[in-house]
Amino acid sequence: MLEKNIFVKYRKIKNINYLVYNNEIFELNEVGMKIWILLENYKNTKEIYTQLAKDCGVTLETVSNDVIEYVDKLIESGLVKNVPN
């Protein structure tokens, strides 16, 4: 189950989305921001890429690998945790 790190802060400055954690700043593009928002309601990667595919009107094959890689990077950076159910 995926869970946002409660210590990550979100900021929007001049229409650019940022996450701030441990004195590091991460800039989010439009799709990255959509994934960050989807993490509020969807708790695994498959749910996230399925909803993103619907929202963007593309196939699962188009987004699945990219979402998996992106979520892995969020986990590696400490922005998201993979916690047991």
C-alpha positions, 0 to 999 in steps of 0.5 A: 500500500502506498502512502505519502510521507506526512513530512513532505510539503507541497508548494506551488510557486508561479504555476510550478508545483514543488514537493519539499522534503529534507531540504530537497526540492522536487519539481513536478510536471503536470503528470507528476502532479496528477500522480501525487494527487491520485495518491490521496485516494489510490493506494497501489501503483495499478490503481494509479496508472489505471485512473491516470489512463482513464483521465488522460484517455490513453491505454494502460500500456502507454502509462503503466511502465512510466507510472511504476518507474515514477512511483519507485522514484518517489519511494526512493526519494522518501516522498512516498512509503510502501507500507504493509496493508 
